């Protein structure tokens, strides 16, 4: 039997509030942000040093997002020795789909710590590339949590007959990325071309317009 004191806690869980006041608007206008900061601190969970992030401008949000991503994944991920990670547990297969000549290409934005991936179901069988298949384009050291590869998927056939797959990762480095690649029956990937967004917030690869011909 659970301890009686645990029941109220389970019935009334305390939400965690992480707050990020962005002071760029105030600083650019030489306005005092103290009242604003005080109000945001009152919303954030205690202690402030853990749940309150004070940033001077919008660009600093990139580092905050990466830090929060690491913290959340370490809590929710599957744990091995001194590590935590998701493989395909949160894949969201079918977030996007594309009809192939003999099957379907699925986007899996939640695969591999939300870096994302694709899945092919066709006459060739079910093909799922391993985590390492896209590591050259999405290096682990760049902390690409939530790149969302597979947010949009498509394909094209070159004049010589070769079929290429196209997949978008709109949250890569907060700019977005589109890759054109060949995938064999073992899930090995050869990237033909990679296109990256030019500015923060570009969400390159989010939707249509993936049919880019390789240079």
Secondary structure, 3 states (H helix, E strand, C coil): CCCHHHHHHHHCCCCCCCEEEECHHHHHCCCCCHHHHHHHHHHCCCCHHHHEEEECCHHHHHHHHHHHHHHHHHHHCEEECCEEECCCCCCCEEEEEEECCCEEEEEECCHHHHCEEEEEEECCEEEECCHHHHCCCCCHHHCCCCCCECCEEEEEECCCCCEEEEEEECCHHHCEEEEEEEECCCCCEEEEEEEECCCCCCCECCCCCCCCCCC
